[in-house]
Amino acid sequence: MSNPLIRKLVYGAHLTDDDRAVLEKICRKTQWVPSNKDIITEGERPDNVHLVIDGFACRYKILPDGKRQIMAFLVPGDFCDLHVAILGEMDHTIGTGWGCQIVEIPRATIDELNQNHPRIMRALWWATLVDEGTLRSWLVSMGQRPADRHMAHLVCELLVRLQTVGYADADSFEFPLSQADIADTLGLSIVHVNRTLQELRGQNLINWKHKRIHIPDVKRLKVFADFDPKYLHLRQRGDASS
């Protein structure tokens, strides 16, 4: 499978062959992070930048009462902490309950990309803006969408994001999460998540078994969820080569 970082960043800038070679080089040395392992924890001083190459990671916070809130899913091609090296400490934790393969990129390498590779720099800023757009969409879902449409919207988003980097078929993708993970993402109880899943299955909108999600009718699910991928910014501006 081709490099998911490059497959993602081409939506943010017109990358040359030299740009692609630079990105391939920084992705050569990978490491496996086992399940239930934190990549960087709240309170740590950020240094190196982490890139997900395979698998799932997430941003989360643990409240004083032990409850967890997942604030973002990180899929192949996603930077965990692209700009946090300028911060004094992490304000959240990045971890994986499912295992993932990452690349650890020195801060100096990111600085060098920003200084000497303008198209890559543009693409990295685009990726940051997409992260912000995704967070805004999650806030809207959390505040205004009912549970069934909230869950359906998340599934639609992950389908598109994974398709973008070559990790999803037209109507299905690997999904190693548990119902407890979904509960911590949507702000629901596990019982409510289970009931919502049963409702979506009953309407033949989603099938989730053996850690894989299949969508019988993608267009119908997107309509049901009122899903508009605009916030993922997959349409380039005409001046993206500058």
TIRO-941569 format. One record per atom (N, C-alpha, C, CB): x, y, z. Coordinates in pm, whole numbers, plus 50000, padded with zeros to 5 digits. Each point is the difference from the previous one (the first is absolute). Glycine has a CB too. Example, Ala and Ser with C-alpha at 12.3 -4.5 7.8 and 13.67 -1.06 7.14 Angstrom:
BEGIN
513194943150780 499115011950000 500905012050000 498114988350125 501545022249803 500825011950006 499235010950073 501184993749785 
// end
This chain:
BEGIN
500854988050000 499155012050000 500885012450000 498164987750123 501505022649799 500815012049991 499925008050130 499645000649752 501295008550262 500165007750123 498735008050032 502465001349958 496904996250158 498755007150031 500215014950024 499134979050097 502065024949950 500265014350020 499975007349867 501384994850203 499284999749697 500015006349869 498605000049939 502394992949967 496904995950048 498644999349944 499115010750063 500294975349961 499965028050163 499205010450066 500455014049958 499654984550194 501665018149811 500495013649980 499835005249858 501624995550179 498194995549723 499805004949863 498695007949988 501304980349913 497805018350184 498795008149999 500285014350049 498654979250038 502485022750027 500325013150054 500955008149913 499644990550221 501085002949688 500955007149913 500374990849884 500915013750195 499554992449697 500494992449886 501454996150028 498435012049838 501794976150209 501334995650038 500784995149878 499144994050227 502135009949766 500874995449893 500574986250035 500585024049939 500114970049964 500654987250028 501045001550111 499634992949762 501075018550238 500995002450106 499315001250136 501505011649834 497364995250172 499255001050125 499604986150050 499135022749930 500394969249980 499584986550038 501184991750051 498165001249829 503005000750107 501194992750044 500405004150141 500764998249762 499135014750268 500315004950134 499064993750102 500845021849904 497874977850065 499024994350092 500204984950016 498385018049934 501974975149958 500294985750010 501174997650095 499124996549766 501895012050224 501194998250082 499705001250148 501365008949812 497815000950226 499755001950144 499084989250056 500325024649968 499044967649943 499084989650045 500644986150004 498155013549906 503154985650067 500634986949986 500084992450133 501325009249810 498994997750297 500234993250127 498735000050082 502425006749996 496924982050010 498734999050072 500174991750127 498745002149782 500304999450307 499994991950122 498564996550035 502145010950083 497694977349977 498684995350036 499695004050143 500204980849840 498635025150180 499525003450134 498924989850035 500525025149972 499674967050132 499034989550033 498685005950051 501904984650053 497085007149955 498705004550048 500085004850144 498894983949844 500235025550187 499915005750135 501325006450044 498284982950056 502355024049850 501275006750026 499875014649962 501284978649961 499215030550124 500005014249967 501245003549918 498715004950210 501095003449689 501095004849918 500655012150066 498864991549792 500335017350261 500475011450080 498885003750095 501535008549813 498804994650311 498995001950103 499855014650041 500484977050080 498355026049972 499735013450050 501045003850105 497534997149954 503005015250033 501015004950092 501424998349951 498444994850178 501774996449721 501354998349945 500405012249918 499684975049997 501635027349996 500525010649915 500204994549858 501145011350199 498144993749703 500104994549864 501375002649940 497535003349970 502944987349953 501275001849929 499854995049857 501304997650216 498814989349765 499834994549867 498534999749958 502074986250035 497715013949835 498674999549942 499684985549962 500205023949914 498574971850109 499604986349973 499004999649884 500394993950242 499844996649670 499164998249882 499474985849999 501315017249870 497374981350114 499414986749990 500144994949857 498365005450186 502204982749800 500194993849869 499014988549977 502415006450009 497224986850099 499074988849990 499264998850132 501484987949831 497245008250163 499224998350122 499315012850045 501584982350065 497895017450058 499255011150057 500675005050127 497884990849901 502125022350117 500355006150128 498905010150032 502534996849964 497545009650152 498985009850035 500565010450096 498214982749966 501135028850035 500255010150103 498954997950109 500995016849832 499434984050295 499014998450105 500435006950128 499314978349899 499725023750188 500245005350134 499284991150101 500245023749910 500384974950205 499394992750112 499575010250105 501434979349956 497295020350080 499485009350100 500334995050141 498135006749842 501755002050258 500334995950138 499204987950048 500555023650045 498254974549903 499204988550043 500334987249921 498195015950065 502824984949848 500424988249925 499364998649864 500364989350213 498675019249753 499364999249870 500955004949891 497745003350106 502154990649777 500855003549887 499185006649890 501554980950055 499005029449884 499385006149883 500994999349885 498585015550143 501054977449750 500804999749878 499625012049916 500174974750005 500835033249955 499755012649930 500364999549852 500405011550214 500294978149744 500374998749858 500534986049975 500525024649983 499204970249899 500644987849953 501105003849902 497864986650032 503265006649980 501155002349913 500204987449917 501085016150165 498834985349704 500074988749908 501285001249917 497474998349990 502874991849930 501225000949921 500095013049921 500014975249985 501175031050023 500235012849934 499805012050090 499304989249793 500225008550330 499735011050093 501195002350093 497554994749991 502805018150026 500965003850103 499285000750134 501405013049832 499264981750270 499415000650134 500165013850062 500474975850028 500645030749942 500385011950078 500925009049919 499774986950212 499805017049669 500875006749905 500625012950055 498624990349820 500605017550252 500495013150044 500155001250151 498925009549801 500904979650273 500035001450146 501415001950054 497974986050009 503065012549909 501365002050048 500245014350048 500774982149843 498365027250118 500165013850047 499325002150135 500125007849762 499174982050288 499305001150128 500884995350115 497824996749882 501875008350238 500764996150117 499714985850044 500025023550068 498714972249916 499644986450038 498724995949930 501105003050223 498684984149770 498804994649937 498785002750088 501384982149886 497515021850052 498765002250076 499034988349984 500295024749971 500144964849957 499204987949985 500944988449972 497995013249914 501484975050082 500794987949974 499694994549862 500044994850247 500984999849687 499824993149873 500404985550021 500435021149863 498674969850109 500284986050024 499274991149902 500375005050239 499824982149777 499314990449916 499514988350083 501415006849804 497304990850190 499444988450066 500024987849910 498575015050135 501924986849740 499854989749898 501324996449933 497705008149962 503364999250069 501294997949935 500115008049873 500104977350098 501075028449877 500215007549876 501505000849971 497885013350039 502414989249836 501375001949956 500235014949980 500084977049889 501005028250170 500255014349992 501415002749949 498385003950187 501835008649774 501335005349971 500255011350098 499884993649752 501285006350310 500385010850091 500935009349925 499754985150206 499815027349774 500735009649917 500615010850090 498454995649803 502875006350191 500625010450082 499435013849969 502084986250010 497835021950091 499505013749982 500835007549895 499205000150238 502124997449761 500875006849904 499614996649856 501854999650169 497674988249808 499574996149865 498785007949957 500914977050038 498145024950054 498825008149968 500405014449971 498584985150144 502345020349935 500495013649976 500645001049862 500375003250247 500424986649716 500675000149870 498984999449886 502004988950103 496955003349914 498954999449898 499345013649983 499614975850054 500125030850057 499345013049994 500895010549935 498734994150205 502575004949814 500915010149949 500394997949854 500845002450230 499264985049729 500594997249869 499094993049899 502114998650120 496684998149922 499104992949910 498625006650004 501284978150035 498525032649890 498785007950011 498714992449969 501385019349940 498674971549963 498784992549968 499644990450114 500545001849753 500484992050304 499744991450116 499505008350117 501774983949923 498825027850097 499565008850108 498525003649983 502345009250021 497284993949855 498605003349973 499104988150033 500715016149819 499734972150141 499214987950025 499874997250149 500754990849780 500305011750296 499954997950145 499045009750067 502364991749995 497645020749959 499045009650055 498574996149962 501735018149987 498124977049891 498674994949958 499554989050094 500485005849760 500424984850273 499654988950088 499565005150137 501624985349879 499045025150170 499625005950129 498615006149993 502415004550051 497295002349840 498695006249983 498904989349986 501095019849890 499244969150047 499034989049992 499724994450139 500814994349768 500225004550314 499794995550139 499045009350073 502304990050002 497875023049977 499125009850066 498584998949948 501955015350032 497914982849836 498674998349942 499314987650052 500785011949798 499994977450219 499444987550052 499545001850144 501494986849846 499305020350233 499615002650139 498705008050005 502414999350070 497465010549843 498765007949997 498804991149967 501305020549931 498894970549973 498914991049963 499634990950117 500775000749761 500234994350313 499734991650116 499235007750106 502074986849952 498265026150066 499295008150099 498535001749961 502145012150054 497624990149818 498615001149952 499244987050026 500735016649824 499904972250144 499364987150022 499714997650147 501154991149798 499825012150287 499834997850143 498865008550056 502444994850018 497435017449930 499015009150056 498624999049939 501855014850046 498054981249827 498725001549931 499474987349932 500675023149966 500164967350002 499494988349930 499534989450098 501555004849810 497294989050166 499574988750084 500964988449983 497605007149981 502364983550112 501004989450006 500124992349869 499554998250243 499334998349694 500094991749879 500675007649886 497944987850071 501755025049915 500625007749893 501445003850034 497745008949938 502534993050190 501375002650045 500904988149965 499135014750187 500414973349846 500784988049969 500144998049850 499224989750213 499715012549714 500044998549855 500965010149937 497644991650004 502375020550050 500895010449948 501464996150022 498255017450046 502064977150071 501364995550028 500434989049903 499685006150241 499434984649732 500324989149907 500265005649860 498594984050136 500595025349821 500205006249868 501355007149993 497525002849976 502805004550130 501275007250003 501184990449990 498945017950139 501044971549941 501114990649999 500114993049865 499734996750246 499145000249692 500034993949867 500765009049902 497814988350046 501845024549952 500625009349905 501485002050034 497795011449967 502514990550160 501405002250039 500874987949966 499235015250184 500254972849840 500774988049971 500094997349850 499304990750221 499655012649706 500074998749854 501085009249943 497564994049993 502555017950064 500965009949952 501434994750003 498485018050078 501834973950023 501374995050014 500134985349960 500345016550184 498614977949754 500084986649947 499764988950100 501545009249840 497754993850270 499764990050103 498534996350013 501985008850120 497224994049780 498594996150002 499544996449860 499575014850199 499494975949794 499364996849874 498885010149974 500564975350027 498685022549868 498925009249967 498925000550107 500454995749760 499374993150313 498904999650096 500374993250132 498464999749806 502844998750223 500364993450125 501435003450041 498434981449945 501865016550184 501355002450050 500194992650131 500075022649887 501204974550145 500354993850127 499735009850113 501744985649887 497685009250221 499615008750111 500224992350130 498295012349857 502924988650201 500354991550113 499475004950135 502014994049874 497195016550128 499545005850126 498934991450065 500555022749911 499234979950217 498954993350076 498825009750019 501714985350119 497185009249930 498865008750031 500345009750112 498444981949927 502455014050164 500445009150107 500775011949941 500124980650162 500695016849735 500735010949934 499035009749934 501944984749960 497045009949975 499005008649936 499245008150104 499784983549812 499925010350301 499315007250108 500845011750047 498864978850071 502455019249944 500885010850045 500205010649893 501154983750148 498555013049728 500105009749891 498745008449987 501544984449881 497315009050126 498725006949978 499425006050128 499584984349812 501025012750303 499465005050126 498734992850042 501005022049947 498934965050022 498824992050032 500404988650093 498945006049778 500064987650281 500264987850076 500174988449902 498685008750199 501964980549847 500164988249915 498634994449962 502224994850110 496835005749984 498654995149972 499375008049887 499754992750240 500425020649765 499435008749897 500684997349864 499475017750175 501844980249828 500714996849877 499484987149939 502045011850087 497804978049996 499504987149951 498615001449940 501364988350172 497785019249895 498645002049950 500025007649867 499134999950237 501735010149753 500095007949877 500514991449885 500415020650135 500594971149892 500504990949897 498914990649951 502275001450102 496934993549991 498924991049961 498985007349912 500334987050213 499415025749818 499085007849919 500545001949858 499195011850208 502114991349782 500605002149868 500044986949921 501385018850094 498894970249974 499964987049933 498594996849954 501934992150140 497105011049947 498604997249966 499535007649878 499594995850238 500995016049740 499665007949881 500904996649881 499205018450151 501664971549867 500934995749896 500915011349954 498324983149927 502125024950170 500915011149970 501454996250028 498175016150054 502074976050049 501364996050038 500014985550044 500535023650070 500484969049886 500284986750052 501415000150058 498444988849831 501705007550296 501295000350068 500244986350063 499825025050044 501084967449897 500334986950056 501444996549965 497594992549983 503014999550104 501394995449980 500945011949976 499134978349905 500645032550172 500875011949995 500055006349860 501354990050184 497555009349745 499905006649870 498605005949985 501704984149899 498245028150050 498725006649973 499704999049852 500335015850195 498454979749775 499514999649863 498765008749991 500934976749963 499015031449933 498885009349980 499224995249877 501295019750104 497524974949914 499244994649886 499725010249891 498984984250158 500765028449881 499695010549903 500665012850050 497784989049931 503395014050016 500785011550049 499255013149981 502114987649947 497285014149936 499285012449973 498855001950100 500604998249756 498694991150272 498885000750094 500495003550141 498744983249861 502395011150181 500535003150133 500435014650008 500764976250025 499855029049870 500435013950000 498805009450008 502024993749867 496925002950064 498785008250008 499424999450141 499534995949755 500424992250301 499474998250136 500815008150100 499204977149938 502115023050048 500885007050095 500135014849968 501234978850033 498215025749855 500215013849954 501495002749988 497845007550108 502874983049831 501465000849992 500425007949878 500204978050118 500565032649905 500605008249896 501505000450027 497875014149969 502964980049944 501444999150027 500765013049980 499844976549933 499455034550053 500655012949975 501105002950102 497865008249899 501904988250227 500975003450106 501294992149989 498095005550147 501944984149768 501234992449978 500875006449891 498804979250071 500655030749859 500765008249905 500784991649899 500185017650176 499094974049752 500634991349901 499955005649859 499384981050143 500225031649844 500045006949871 501085010750007 497534995549956 503495003249959 501125009350003 499605013749946 501574980849975 499085029450079 499925013349940 500794999949870 499755011050228 499914998049685 500695000649872 501455004150011 497855005349899 502535001550210 501395004650016 500804991050093 499235023349958 500364964050055 500654991050095 501444996749963 497774990650049 502655012749829 501374997049960 500975011050038 499104986749814 500375024650234 500885011350031 500654998250135 498585015049862 
// end
